[in-house]
C-alpha cells in the first residue's frame, strides 16, 4: 500500500523578513505618523491664525467707524456754534512722480531718489514730518501728493502691493509673506499693513520699507494739458489734498 506523503507549503507569515527591511518599515511608519502629526498641528495653527486675523479686522473696522463718527460729531458741534471745523493735518501722504529725469536740478533729483520715486507714475506713502514736508516743497514741480483715505490705501496695497525682499520685487500673495518679514512687529496680515498706514502706527517705517514703490498706470482720460503747472492753477503737480484719492482711482 503506497504511503501518502503530505507536503506543506510555507505561508507568507512563515517567510523570514530581513532585519534591515523591518527597520525600514518601522522608520517609514514613524515618519508617516510624524508627518501626519505635523500637518494636523499646522492646520490647527493656521486656523488659530485666521481667527486672530479676523478678530483684528473686526476691531479695525470698529476703530474706523468710531473715528468717522467722531469727526461728524465735531463738524456738527462747530456748525451749531457758528464756527468752522478744521480737520487735523494729515500724518501720511501718497506721492506720485509725474516727470522724468530731463531738466531736473541735482537737489530735487536727489530728493526723488531718497523718496524712492525713480520712475514716472511711481507712488509711495510718506510719513508727513517737518523734514518730509520741506522735501515735498522742493520737488513739487515734479510730483503730486495728497492725503489718501482708507479706501485708497486698501485698494493700492491689495491690488498693487509688492514686497521688497532681498532687493527683489516680490508679490504679496498671502499673509505668510507679511508675517515672515513683519511678524516681529506684530504685523501678520495685509490688513495689518493697511491699518498701520491709515493710522500712522508706531511701525509705519518698517511697513514702508517693506513695501516696494507702487507702479501705477497713466490715469484714465490722461493728465491735464497743463500737466506741469500746479494743481490749483488747473494742472497736476503739487498738493491736491483729498483730490489725490480721485487720481489714485484713475491710476490704479
C-alpha positions as CSV (number, residue, x, y, z in Angstrom):
1,X,0.0,0.0,0.0
2,X,1.5,3.3,-1.1
3,X,2.4,5.7,1.7
4,X,0.8,9.2,1.3
5,X,3.3,11.9,1.7
6,X,2.0,15.3,2.9
7,X,3.8,18.4,1.7
8,X,3.3,21.7,3.4
9,X,3.7,25.0,1.6
10,X,5.2,27.7,3.8
11,X,2.8,30.6,4.3
12,X,3.8,34.2,3.8
13,X,3.9,34.7,7.5
14,X,6.5,32.0,7.9
15,X,8.9,33.7,5.4
16,X,11.7,35.4,7.3
17,X,11.9,39.1,6.6
18,X,15.4,40.7,6.6
19,X,16.0,42.8,9.7
20,X,17.0,45.8,7.5
21,X,13.6,45.8,5.8
22,X,11.8,45.6,9.1
23,X,13.8,48.6,10.4
24,X,12.9,50.5,7.2
25,X,9.2,49.7,7.5
26,X,9.3,50.8,11.1
27,X,11.1,54.1,10.3
28,X,8.7,54.7,7.4
29,X,5.7,54.2,9.6
30,X,7.2,56.5,12.3
31,X,7.9,59.2,9.6
32,X,4.3,58.9,8.3
33,X,3.0,59.4,11.8
34,X,5.2,62.4,12.5
35,X,4.3,63.9,9.1
36,X,0.6,63.5,9.9
37,X,1.0,65.0,13.4
38,X,2.9,68.0,11.9
39,X,0.2,68.5,9.3
40,X,-2.5,68.4,11.9
41,X,-0.6,70.8,14.2
42,X,0.0,73.2,11.2
43,X,-3.7,73.1,10.3
44,X,-4.7,74.0,13.9
45,X,-2.1,76.8,13.9
46,X,-3.4,78.2,10.6
47,X,-7.0,78.0,11.9
48,X,-6.0,79.9,15.0
49,X,-4.1,82.5,13.0
50,X,-7.1,83.1,10.7
51,X,-9.2,83.6,13.8
52,X,-6.8,86.2,15.1
53,X,-6.6,88.0,11.7
54,X,-10.4,88.0,11.5
55,X,-10.8,89.5,15.0
56,X,-8.2,92.1,14.2
57,X,-10.0,93.1,11.1
58,X,-13.3,93.4,13.1
59,X,-11.5,95.6,15.6
60,X,-10.0,97.8,12.9
61,X,-13.5,98.3,11.3
62,X,-14.8,99.4,14.7
63,X,-11.9,101.9,15.0
64,X,-12.5,103.4,11.6
65,X,-16.2,103.8,12.2
66,X,-15.7,105.4,15.6
67,X,-13.2,107.9,14.1
68,X,-15.6,108.7,11.3
69,X,-18.5,109.3,13.8
70,X,-16.3,111.4,16.0
71,X,-15.3,113.7,13.0
72,X,-19.0,114.0,12.1
73,X,-19.8,115.0,15.7
74,X,-17.1,117.6,15.8
75,X,-18.4,119.1,12.5
76,X,-21.9,119.3,13.9
77,X,-20.7,120.9,17.1
78,X,-18.7,123.5,15.2
79,X,-21.7,124.2,12.9
80,X,-24.1,124.6,15.8
81,X,-21.8,127.1,17.5
82,X,-21.3,129.1,14.3
83,X,-17.7,128.1,13.9
84,X,-15.6,126.3,11.3
85,X,-14.3,122.8,11.8
86,X,-10.7,122.4,10.7
87,X,-9.6,118.8,10.4
88,X,-6.2,117.7,11.8
89,X,-3.2,117.8,9.5
90,X,-2.6,114.6,7.6
91,X,0.1,112.3,9.0
92,X,0.6,110.2,5.9
93,X,0.5,111.4,2.3
94,X,0.7,109.5,-1.0
95,X,3.2,110.9,-3.5
96,X,3.2,110.2,-7.3
97,X,6.0,111.2,-9.6
98,X,4.9,113.0,-12.8
99,X,8.1,114.0,-14.6
100,X,11.1,112.1,-16.0
101,X,14.8,112.8,-15.4
102,X,15.3,115.5,-18.0
103,X,15.8,119.1,-16.9
104,X,15.8,118.3,-13.2
105,X,18.2,120.1,-10.9
106,X,20.6,117.9,-8.8
107,X,18.9,118.7,-5.4
108,X,15.3,117.7,-6.4
109,X,16.7,114.7,-8.3
110,X,18.5,113.5,-5.1
111,X,15.3,114.1,-3.1
112,X,13.3,112.0,-5.6
113,X,15.9,109.2,-5.1
114,X,15.6,109.4,-1.4
115,X,11.8,109.2,-1.7
116,X,12.3,106.1,-3.9
117,X,10.4,107.8,-6.8
118,X,12.7,106.6,-9.5
119,X,10.3,106.4,-12.4
120,X,7.3,108.2,-13.8
121,X,4.0,107.1,-12.2
122,X,5.8,105.6,-9.2
123,X,3.9,106.2,-6.0
124,X,4.9,105.9,-2.3
125,X,3.4,106.5,1.1
126,X,5.3,109.0,3.2
127,X,5.0,110.0,6.8
128,X,4.5,113.7,6.9
129,X,7.0,115.4,9.1
130,X,8.7,118.8,9.0
131,X,11.6,117.4,7.1
132,X,9.5,115.5,4.6
133,X,7.2,118.5,4.1
134,X,10.2,120.6,3.1
135,X,11.4,117.9,0.7
136,X,8.0,117.8,-0.9
137,X,8.0,121.5,-1.3
138,X,11.3,121.3,-3.2
139,X,10.1,118.6,-5.6
140,X,6.5,120.0,-6.1
141,X,7.1,120.7,-9.8
142,X,7.8,117.0,-10.4
143,X,5.3,115.2,-8.2
144,X,1.7,115.4,-6.9
145,X,0.6,114.3,-3.5
146,X,-2.3,114.4,-1.0
147,X,-4.0,112.7,1.9
148,X,-5.2,109.2,1.0
149,X,-8.3,107.8,2.6
150,X,-8.8,104.3,3.9
151,X,-10.4,103.0,0.6
152,X,-7.4,104.3,-1.5
153,X,-4.9,102.7,0.9
154,X,-6.6,99.4,0.9
155,X,-7.0,99.3,-2.9
156,X,-3.4,100.2,-3.5
157,X,-2.0,97.6,-1.1
158,X,-4.3,94.8,-2.3
159,X,-4.1,95.5,-6.0
160,X,-0.6,97.0,-6.5
161,X,1.2,95.9,-3.3
162,X,4.6,94.3,-3.7
163,X,7.2,93.5,-1.1
164,X,10.9,94.3,-1.2
165,X,12.7,91.1,-0.2
166,X,16.4,90.8,-0.7
167,X,16.2,93.8,-3.1
168,X,13.7,91.8,-5.2
169,X,10.2,92.8,-6.1
170,X,8.0,90.0,-4.7
171,X,4.2,89.8,-5.0
172,X,2.3,89.7,-1.7
173,X,0.4,86.5,-2.5
174,X,-0.7,85.7,1.1
175,X,-0.3,86.7,4.7
176,X,2.6,84.4,5.2
177,X,4.8,86.7,3.2
178,X,3.9,89.6,5.5
179,X,4.3,87.5,8.7
180,X,7.7,86.2,7.7
181,X,9.2,89.7,7.4
182,X,7.0,91.9,9.7
183,X,5.9,89.3,12.3
184,X,8.4,90.6,14.8
185,X,6.5,93.9,14.8
186,X,3.2,92.2,15.4
187,X,2.1,92.6,11.7
188,X,0.9,89.3,10.4
189,X,-1.6,90.2,7.6
190,X,-2.2,92.6,4.7
191,X,-5.0,94.2,6.7
192,X,-2.4,95.0,9.5
193,X,-0.3,96.8,6.8
194,X,-3.4,98.8,5.7
195,X,-4.2,99.7,9.4
196,X,-0.6,100.8,10.1
197,X,-0.6,103.2,7.1
198,X,-4.1,104.5,7.8
199,X,-3.4,105.3,11.4
200,X,0.3,106.2,11.1
201,X,1.1,103.5,13.5
202,X,4.4,103.0,15.5
203,X,5.8,100.5,13.0
204,X,5.0,102.6,9.9
205,X,8.7,103.0,9.0
206,X,9.1,99.2,8.8
207,X,6.0,98.8,6.8
208,X,7.0,101.4,4.2
209,X,10.5,99.9,3.9
210,X,8.8,96.5,3.3
211,X,6.6,97.8,0.5
212,X,8.1,98.3,-3.0
213,X,7.1,101.6,-4.6
214,X,3.8,101.3,-6.3
215,X,3.9,101.1,-10.1
216,X,0.8,102.9,-11.4
217,X,-0.8,103.3,-14.8
218,X,-1.5,106.5,-16.7
219,X,-4.8,108.0,-15.4
220,X,-8.0,107.2,-17.2
221,X,-8.6,110.1,-19.6
222,X,-4.9,111.3,-19.3
223,X,-3.4,114.2,-17.4
224,X,-4.4,117.8,-18.0
225,X,-3.0,119.7,-20.9
226,X,-1.1,121.9,-18.4
227,X,0.3,118.9,-16.6
228,X,3.4,120.6,-15.2
229,X,1.5,123.6,-13.6
230,X,0.3,123.5,-10.1
231,X,-3.0,121.7,-9.3
232,X,-4.7,124.8,-8.0
233,X,-3.8,126.5,-11.3
234,X,-5.5,123.8,-13.4
235,X,-2.5,121.5,-13.7
236,X,-1.5,118.3,-11.9
237,X,1.6,119.0,-9.8
238,X,1.8,119.9,-6.1
239,X,-0.5,119.3,-3.1
240,X,-4.1,118.3,-4.1
241,X,-5.2,117.3,-0.6
242,X,-8.2,114.9,-0.7
243,X,-8.3,115.1,-4.5
244,X,-5.4,112.6,-4.6
245,X,-8.0,109.9,-4.0
246,X,-9.7,110.5,-7.3
247,X,-6.3,110.4,-9.1
248,X,-5.5,107.1,-7.3
249,X,-8.7,105.6,-8.7
250,X,-7.8,106.7,-12.2
251,X,-4.3,105.3,-12.0
252,X,-4.8,102.1,-10.0
